[in-house]
Amino acid sequence: MAENPEMTPDVEENRPELESLRKELADAKAKSAEYYDQLLRLKAEFENFRKRVEREKSESRAWGKQDVLLELISLVDVFEQAMAQVQNAKDLKHVVQGVEMLHKSFTQFLKEEGLEPMDLVGKPLDPHRAEAIEQEEVEADRVGQVLAELQKGYLFQGRVLRPSRVRVGIVKNAE
């Protein structure tokens, strides 16, 4: 391509600006490469962090289980003592005492772990806390109330772990 003699002075005149733009472009490319390198490092660091958190979470669960298992071992000890009392018991009163002792120890353990039973009898049915599996005809003032718990429900740290299974009062049929 032949050079246009008239354009040469303009190119020469704009050469410092062209060199300045080339330098800016080279600086921008260098900065871009630096940012890309930082991004790759941050990505790798984040991935390592995520893996470490998952590993620590898994280890925490395992240690949490160990704490619960140690408590359960203590309850097994109480259960074995109750079993020994049953075998040596001369009357039913001693057997009942052993079972009551075991029940008390176990419910105390559950309470310490954040589990508590719900008491719903005599209260209006709350479908978030109970499942009505039986109905019984009652007087108008007891309609919709929980009459009996057929299976106890539990809260774990304030949230429903297992809903109660209950008998609920319904309107009597007029005959």
N, C-alpha and C positions, 0 to 999 in steps of 0.2 A: 504494500500500500504506500503510495507516495505521500510524503509529508506536505502538508499545505504550508507554504512559507508564511502565510499570514497568521496561522495558529501558533507557530513557534514562539513568538514573543509572549502570547498569553500563557502558554504552558510554563515558560521560564518565569514569568511574572508570578504564577500561582504555585511554583515549586515549593517555596517554604510552607505554604498552606497544605500542599499535598504531603510533604514530609511530616508535618504536624499531624495530619489525619492518619498517616501510616503508623506513627508512633502511638497515637491514641488507640488505634485498632490493635496494635501489638500489646499495649497495656491492658486493654479490655479482654483480649484473649488470655493473657496471663492471669488476670483476676478471675476470669471465668474458669480456667483450669484449677486455680486455687480453691474457688468455691465448690467445684465439682469434687475435688479431693476431700474437702471438709465434709461434704455431703456423704461421700462414701464412708468416711470414718465414723460419722455420727450414725449412719445406718448400721454399721457393724457394732458399734457400742450399744445401740438400742437393742439389737438382736441378742447380744450377750446379756444385757440387762433383763430382757424378757425371759430368756432361758434360766437365768439365775433366780428370778422371782418364781418361776414355775417350780424349780427344784426346791426352793425354800418353802413354798406353799405345800409341796408334797411331804417334805420333811416335817413341817409343822403338824400336818394331819397325822402322820405316823406317831409323833410324840404325844399329840392329843389323845390318840387311841391308847397309848401306853398308860397315861394318867388314869383314864377311865378303866382300863383293864386292871390296874393295881387296886382301884376301889372295888371292882367286881370280885377280885380275889379275896378281899376282906369279907365281902358278902358271902362268898362260897364258904369261908371259914365259919361264919355264923350259921349258915345252912347246915354244914356238917355237924356243928354242935347241937343244932336242933334235931337232926336225924339221930344222933347218939342219945339225946334225951327221950326221943320217941321209943327207941328200942329198950331203954331202961325204965320207962314210965310205968308206974303202977296204976295210974288212973288217967282218964281223959284230960283232966285239968292241966297236967304237966305238958301234954301234947299241945293243947291250945296255947299255953304260955309260950312254948317254943316257936310255934307258928306266928304268934303275935309279935314276938321279938324279931323274927326274921322279916316280917312285913314292915315293922317300924324301921328297921335298919335300911331296908331296901327303899322305902319311900323317902327317908331322909337323904339317902344317896342321890336319888333322882332330883330332889328339891335342890340340893347343893349344885347339881349339874345344870340347873335352870329349867327343869321340867316340873310343871305343876298341874294337878288335875283341875278340871273345870267343874264347878258346882252349878248345874242348870235346873235342877228340880224345883218346881214352883215358879219358875220364871217364864216369860214369853219365849216361844221358839225363835231362836236366831239361826237362820239357815247357814250362816257363816261359821257357826260353832257346833251345830248339831244336824244330824240327819234323822228325820222322822221315819222310823221303820214300822211302828205300830200306832194304831189309833184306838181311842176309847171314848165312848159317848159319855159326856159329862154335863153338868149344869152350866148354864150360860156364862157364869162368872169365871169358869175355868177353861173356856174354849181358847185354844191356841197356846195353852201352857204346857210345859214339860211336866208330865206326871211321874215318869220314872226314867232312870238311866239304865239301859240294857247293856251298854258297853261304855265305859268311862272314856271321855275325851281329855286330851292334854294340850297345854300350851307349852311351848319351848321359847323361853326368853320373850314372853309376851305375844307370840304368834301361835296360831293354831297348828299343832303338829299332827294331831289326829282328832277329827270331830267326834263328838259323842254320838252314840246311836240311842235314840230315845223313843218313848211312847208319849204321844201328844193327845190332848183333849180335843174332841170335835163335838159339834152340835148334835144333841139327841134327836133322833127321828120321831116326829109326832105320829102316834098311831091311833 
